[in-house]
Protein backbone atom coordinates (compact mmCIF):
# COMPACT_ATOMS: atom_id res chain seq x y z
CA UNK A 1 0.00 0.00 0.00
CA UNK A 2 2.09 2.95 -1.27
CA UNK A 3 1.77 5.98 1.03
CA UNK A 4 2.03 9.29 -0.81
CA UNK A 5 1.95 11.69 2.17
CA UNK A 6 0.42 12.42 5.59
CA UNK A 7 -1.50 15.55 6.58
CA UNK A 8 -2.96 16.20 10.05
CA UNK A 9 -2.90 12.49 10.80
CA UNK A 10 -4.63 11.57 7.52
CA UNK A 11 -2.68 9.09 5.44
CA UNK A 12 -2.99 9.57 1.66
CA UNK A 13 -2.31 6.33 -0.20
CA UNK A 14 -3.42 3.91 -2.86
CA UNK A 15 -3.58 0.14 -2.92
CA UNK A 16 -1.04 -1.86 -4.90
CA UNK A 17 -3.93 -3.74 -6.56
CA UNK A 18 -6.35 -1.11 -7.84
CA UNK A 19 -8.50 -3.38 -9.95
CA UNK A 20 -8.31 -5.20 -13.23
CA UNK A 21 -8.45 -3.27 -15.40
CA UNK A 22 -6.69 -0.55 -13.41
CA UNK A 23 -9.10 2.13 -12.16
CA UNK A 24 -8.52 5.76 -13.08
CA UNK A 25 -6.14 7.75 -10.89
CA UNK A 26 -7.46 8.22 -7.36
CA UNK A 27 -6.29 8.47 -3.75
CA UNK A 28 -7.50 6.86 -0.53
CA UNK A 29 -7.44 8.81 2.73
CA UNK A 30 -7.54 7.21 6.18
CA UNK A 31 -7.33 8.35 9.79
CA UNK A 32 -8.26 5.70 12.34
CA UNK A 33 -11.55 4.17 11.24
CA UNK A 34 -12.44 7.15 9.03
CA UNK A 35 -11.74 6.84 5.33
CA UNK A 36 -12.51 8.30 1.94
CA UNK A 37 -11.67 7.84 -1.70
CA UNK A 38 -11.17 10.74 -4.11
CA UNK A 39 -10.92 10.60 -7.88
CA UNK A 40 -8.01 12.67 -9.20
CA UNK A 41 -8.90 12.32 -12.86
CA UNK A 42 -10.64 13.76 -14.70
CA UNK A 43 -11.06 16.18 -11.75
CA UNK A 44 -10.70 16.00 -7.97
CA UNK A 45 -13.99 14.76 -6.53
CA UNK A 46 -15.11 12.49 -3.74
CA UNK A 47 -15.92 8.91 -4.68
CA UNK A 48 -16.88 7.65 -1.21
CA UNK A 49 -16.42 8.37 2.47
CA UNK A 50 -17.06 6.88 5.87
CA UNK A 51 -17.12 8.72 9.18
CA UNK A 52 -15.57 11.98 7.93
CA UNK A 53 -17.45 15.28 8.34
CA UNK A 54 -18.27 17.48 5.38
CA UNK A 55 -15.92 20.15 6.74
CA UNK A 56 -13.06 17.64 6.90
CA UNK A 57 -13.87 16.33 3.40
CA UNK A 58 -13.69 19.87 2.02
CA UNK A 59 -10.31 20.44 3.71
CA UNK A 60 -9.01 17.08 2.45
CA UNK A 61 -10.19 17.91 -1.09
CA UNK A 62 -8.27 21.20 -0.98
CA UNK A 63 -5.12 19.38 0.16
CA UNK A 64 -5.56 16.86 -2.66
CA UNK A 65 -5.96 19.68 -5.21
CA UNK A 66 -2.77 21.31 -3.89
CA UNK A 67 -0.93 17.96 -4.17
CA UNK A 68 -2.55 16.44 -7.25
CA UNK A 69 0.62 16.51 -9.33
CA UNK A 70 2.48 14.65 -6.56
CA UNK A 71 -0.36 12.12 -6.40
CA UNK A 72 -0.45 11.68 -10.20
CA UNK A 73 3.31 11.19 -10.33
CA UNK A 74 3.24 8.60 -7.51
CA UNK A 75 0.35 6.78 -9.22
CA UNK A 76 1.94 6.71 -12.66
CA UNK A 77 5.39 5.83 -11.30
CA UNK A 78 3.99 2.92 -9.29
CA UNK A 79 1.69 1.55 -11.98
CA UNK A 80 4.16 2.40 -14.80
CA UNK A 81 1.73 4.02 -17.18
CNS distance restraints for C-alpha pairs under 8 A (distance, minus, plus):
assign (resid   1 and name CA) (resid  13 and name CA) 6.74 0.50 0.50
assign (resid   1 and name CA) (resid  14 and name CA) 5.93 0.50 0.50
assign (resid   1 and name CA) (resid  15 and name CA) 4.62 0.50 0.50
assign (resid   1 and name CA) (resid  16 and name CA) 5.34 0.50 0.50
assign (resid   2 and name CA) (resid  13 and name CA) 5.65 0.50 0.50
assign (resid   2 and name CA) (resid  14 and name CA) 5.81 0.50 0.50
assign (resid   2 and name CA) (resid  15 and name CA) 6.54 0.50 0.50
assign (resid   2 and name CA) (resid  16 and name CA) 6.79 0.50 0.50
assign (resid   3 and name CA) (resid  11 and name CA) 7.00 0.50 0.50
assign (resid   3 and name CA) (resid  12 and name CA) 6.00 0.50 0.50
assign (resid   3 and name CA) (resid  13 and name CA) 4.28 0.50 0.50
assign (resid   3 and name CA) (resid  14 and name CA) 6.81 0.50 0.50
assign (resid   4 and name CA) (resid  11 and name CA) 7.83 0.50 0.50
assign (resid   4 and name CA) (resid  12 and name CA) 5.60 0.50 0.50
assign (resid   4 and name CA) (resid  13 and name CA) 5.29 0.50 0.50
assign (resid   4 and name CA) (resid  14 and name CA) 7.92 0.50 0.50
assign (resid   4 and name CA) (resid  70 and name CA) 7.87 0.50 0.50
assign (resid   4 and name CA) (resid  71 and name CA) 6.70 0.50 0.50
assign (resid   4 and name CA) (resid  74 and name CA) 6.84 0.50 0.50
assign (resid   5 and name CA) (resid  11 and name CA) 6.24 0.50 0.50
assign (resid   5 and name CA) (resid  12 and name CA) 5.40 0.50 0.50
assign (resid   5 and name CA) (resid  13 and name CA) 7.25 0.50 0.50
assign (resid   6 and name CA) (resid  10 and name CA) 5.48 0.50 0.50
assign (resid   6 and name CA) (resid  11 and name CA) 4.55 0.50 0.50
assign (resid   6 and name CA) (resid  12 and name CA) 5.94 0.50 0.50
assign (resid   7 and name CA) (resid  11 and name CA) 6.67 0.50 0.50
assign (resid   7 and name CA) (resid  12 and name CA) 7.89 0.50 0.50
assign (resid   9 and name CA) (resid  31 and name CA) 6.14 0.50 0.50
assign (resid  10 and name CA) (resid  29 and name CA) 6.20 0.50 0.50
assign (resid  10 and name CA) (resid  30 and name CA) 5.41 0.50 0.50
assign (resid  10 and name CA) (resid  31 and name CA) 4.77 0.50 0.50
assign (resid  11 and name CA) (resid  28 and name CA) 8.00 0.50 0.50
assign (resid  11 and name CA) (resid  29 and name CA) 5.49 0.50 0.50
assign (resid  11 and name CA) (resid  30 and name CA) 5.27 0.50 0.50
assign (resid  11 and name CA) (resid  31 and name CA) 6.41 0.50 0.50
assign (resid  12 and name CA) (resid  27 and name CA) 6.43 0.50 0.50
assign (resid  12 and name CA) (resid  28 and name CA) 5.70 0.50 0.50
assign (resid  12 and name CA) (resid  29 and name CA) 4.64 0.50 0.50
assign (resid  12 and name CA) (resid  30 and name CA) 6.83 0.50 0.50
assign (resid  13 and name CA) (resid  27 and name CA) 5.74 0.50 0.50
assign (resid  13 and name CA) (resid  28 and name CA) 5.23 0.50 0.50
assign (resid  13 and name CA) (resid  29 and name CA) 6.41 0.50 0.50
assign (resid  14 and name CA) (resid  18 and name CA) 7.65 0.50 0.50
assign (resid  14 and name CA) (resid  26 and name CA) 7.43 0.50 0.50
assign (resid  14 and name CA) (resid  27 and name CA) 5.46 0.50 0.50
assign (resid  14 and name CA) (resid  28 and name CA) 5.55 0.50 0.50
assign (resid  14 and name CA) (resid  75 and name CA) 7.92 0.50 0.50
assign (resid  18 and name CA) (resid  22 and name CA) 5.61 0.50 0.50
assign (resid  18 and name CA) (resid  23 and name CA) 6.06 0.50 0.50
assign (resid  19 and name CA) (resid  23 and name CA) 5.97 0.50 0.50
assign (resid  24 and name CA) (resid  39 and name CA) 7.51 0.50 0.50
assign (resid  24 and name CA) (resid  40 and name CA) 7.95 0.50 0.50
assign (resid  24 and name CA) (resid  41 and name CA) 6.58 0.50 0.50
assign (resid  25 and name CA) (resid  39 and name CA) 6.34 0.50 0.50
assign (resid  25 and name CA) (resid  40 and name CA) 5.53 0.50 0.50
assign (resid  25 and name CA) (resid  41 and name CA) 5.69 0.50 0.50
assign (resid  25 and name CA) (resid  72 and name CA) 6.94 0.50 0.50
assign (resid  25 and name CA) (resid  75 and name CA) 6.77 0.50 0.50
assign (resid  26 and name CA) (resid  37 and name CA) 7.06 0.50 0.50
assign (resid  26 and name CA) (resid  38 and name CA) 5.54 0.50 0.50
assign (resid  26 and name CA) (resid  39 and name CA) 4.23 0.50 0.50
assign (resid  26 and name CA) (resid  40 and name CA) 4.85 0.50 0.50
assign (resid  26 and name CA) (resid  41 and name CA) 7.01 0.50 0.50
assign (resid  27 and name CA) (resid  37 and name CA) 5.79 0.50 0.50
assign (resid  27 and name CA) (resid  38 and name CA) 5.40 0.50 0.50
assign (resid  27 and name CA) (resid  39 and name CA) 6.56 0.50 0.50
assign (resid  27 and name CA) (resid  40 and name CA) 7.10 0.50 0.50
assign (resid  27 and name CA) (resid  71 and name CA) 7.45 0.50 0.50
assign (resid  28 and name CA) (resid  35 and name CA) 7.23 0.50 0.50
assign (resid  28 and name CA) (resid  36 and name CA) 5.77 0.50 0.50
assign (resid  28 and name CA) (resid  37 and name CA) 4.44 0.50 0.50
assign (resid  28 and name CA) (resid  38 and name CA) 6.43 0.50 0.50
assign (resid  29 and name CA) (resid  35 and name CA) 5.39 0.50 0.50
assign (resid  29 and name CA) (resid  36 and name CA) 5.15 0.50 0.50
assign (resid  29 and name CA) (resid  37 and name CA) 6.20 0.50 0.50
assign (resid  30 and name CA) (resid  34 and name CA) 5.67 0.50 0.50
assign (resid  30 and name CA) (resid  35 and name CA) 4.29 0.50 0.50
assign (resid  30 and name CA) (resid  36 and name CA) 6.62 0.50 0.50
assign (resid  31 and name CA) (resid  35 and name CA) 6.45 0.50 0.50
assign (resid  33 and name CA) (resid  51 and name CA) 7.48 0.50 0.50
assign (resid  34 and name CA) (resid  49 and name CA) 7.77 0.50 0.50
assign (resid  34 and name CA) (resid  50 and name CA) 5.61 0.50 0.50
assign (resid  34 and name CA) (resid  51 and name CA) 4.94 0.50 0.50
assign (resid  34 and name CA) (resid  52 and name CA) 5.86 0.50 0.50
assign (resid  35 and name CA) (resid  49 and name CA) 5.70 0.50 0.50
assign (resid  35 and name CA) (resid  50 and name CA) 5.35 0.50 0.50
assign (resid  35 and name CA) (resid  51 and name CA) 6.88 0.50 0.50
assign (resid  35 and name CA) (resid  52 and name CA) 6.92 0.50 0.50
assign (resid  36 and name CA) (resid  46 and name CA) 7.52 0.50 0.50
assign (resid  36 and name CA) (resid  47 and name CA) 7.48 0.50 0.50
assign (resid  36 and name CA) (resid  48 and name CA) 5.43 0.50 0.50
assign (resid  36 and name CA) (resid  49 and name CA) 3.94 0.50 0.50
assign (resid  36 and name CA) (resid  50 and name CA) 6.18 0.50 0.50
assign (resid  36 and name CA) (resid  52 and name CA) 7.66 0.50 0.50
assign (resid  37 and name CA) (resid  46 and name CA) 6.13 0.50 0.50
assign (resid  37 and name CA) (resid  47 and name CA) 5.30 0.50 0.50
assign (resid  37 and name CA) (resid  48 and name CA) 5.24 0.50 0.50
assign (resid  37 and name CA) (resid  49 and name CA) 6.35 0.50 0.50
assign (resid  38 and name CA) (resid  44 and name CA) 6.54 0.50 0.50
assign (resid  38 and name CA) (resid  45 and name CA) 5.47 0.50 0.50
assign (resid  38 and name CA) (resid  46 and name CA) 4.32 0.50 0.50
assign (resid  38 and name CA) (resid  47 and name CA) 5.12 0.50 0.50
assign (resid  38 and name CA) (resid  48 and name CA) 7.11 0.50 0.50
assign (resid  38 and name CA) (resid  61 and name CA) 7.84 0.50 0.50
assign (resid  39 and name CA) (resid  43 and name CA) 6.79 0.50 0.50
assign (resid  39 and name CA) (resid  44 and name CA) 5.40 0.50 0.50
assign (resid  39 and name CA) (resid  45 and name CA) 5.34 0.50 0.50
assign (resid  39 and name CA) (resid  46 and name CA) 6.18 0.50 0.50
assign (resid  39 and name CA) (resid  47 and name CA) 6.17 0.50 0.50
assign (resid  40 and name CA) (resid  44 and name CA) 4.45 0.50 0.50
assign (resid  40 and name CA) (resid  45 and name CA) 6.87 0.50 0.50
assign (resid  40 and name CA) (resid  68 and name CA) 6.92 0.50 0.50
assign (resid  40 and name CA) (resid  72 and name CA) 7.69 0.50 0.50
assign (resid  44 and name CA) (resid  61 and name CA) 7.16 0.50 0.50
assign (resid  44 and name CA) (resid  64 and name CA) 7.44 0.50 0.50
assign (resid  44 and name CA) (resid  65 and name CA) 6.61 0.50 0.50
assign (resid  45 and name CA) (resid  61 and name CA) 7.34 0.50 0.50
assign (resid  46 and name CA) (resid  61 and name CA) 7.78 0.50 0.50
assign (resid  52 and name CA) (resid  56 and name CA) 6.27 0.50 0.50
assign (resid  52 and name CA) (resid  57 and name CA) 6.51 0.50 0.50
assign (resid  53 and name CA) (resid  57 and name CA) 6.19 0.50 0.50
assign (resid  54 and name CA) (resid  58 and name CA) 6.17 0.50 0.50
assign (resid  55 and name CA) (resid  59 and name CA) 6.38 0.50 0.50
assign (resid  56 and name CA) (resid  60 and name CA) 6.04 0.50 0.50
assign (resid  57 and name CA) (resid  61 and name CA) 6.01 0.50 0.50
assign (resid  58 and name CA) (resid  62 and name CA) 6.34 0.50 0.50
assign (resid  59 and name CA) (resid  63 and name CA) 6.38 0.50 0.50
assign (resid  60 and name CA) (resid  64 and name CA) 6.17 0.50 0.50
assign (resid  61 and name CA) (resid  65 and name CA) 6.17 0.50 0.50
assign (resid  62 and name CA) (resid  66 and name CA) 6.22 0.50 0.50
assign (resid  63 and name CA) (resid  67 and name CA) 6.19 0.50 0.50
assign (resid  64 and name CA) (resid  68 and name CA) 5.50 0.50 0.50
assign (resid  64 and name CA) (resid  71 and name CA) 7.96 0.50 0.50
assign (resid  67 and name CA) (resid  71 and name CA) 6.28 0.50 0.50
assign (resid  68 and name CA) (resid  72 and name CA) 5.99 0.50 0.50
assign (resid  69 and name CA) (resid  73 and name CA) 6.05 0.50 0.50
assign (resid  70 and name CA) (resid  74 and name CA) 6.17 0.50 0.50
assign (resid  71 and name CA) (resid  75 and name CA) 6.08 0.50 0.50
assign (resid  72 and name CA) (resid  76 and name CA) 6.03 0.50 0.50
assign (resid  73 and name CA) (resid  77 and name CA) 5.83 0.50 0.50
assign (resid  74 and name CA) (resid  78 and name CA) 6.00 0.50 0.50
assign (resid  75 and name CA) (resid  79 and name CA) 6.07 0.50 0.50
assign (resid  76 and name CA) (resid  80 and name CA) 5.31 0.50 0.50
assign (resid  76 and name CA) (resid  81 and name CA) 5.26 0.50 0.50
assign (resid  77 and name CA) (resid  81 and name CA) 7.15 0.50 0.50
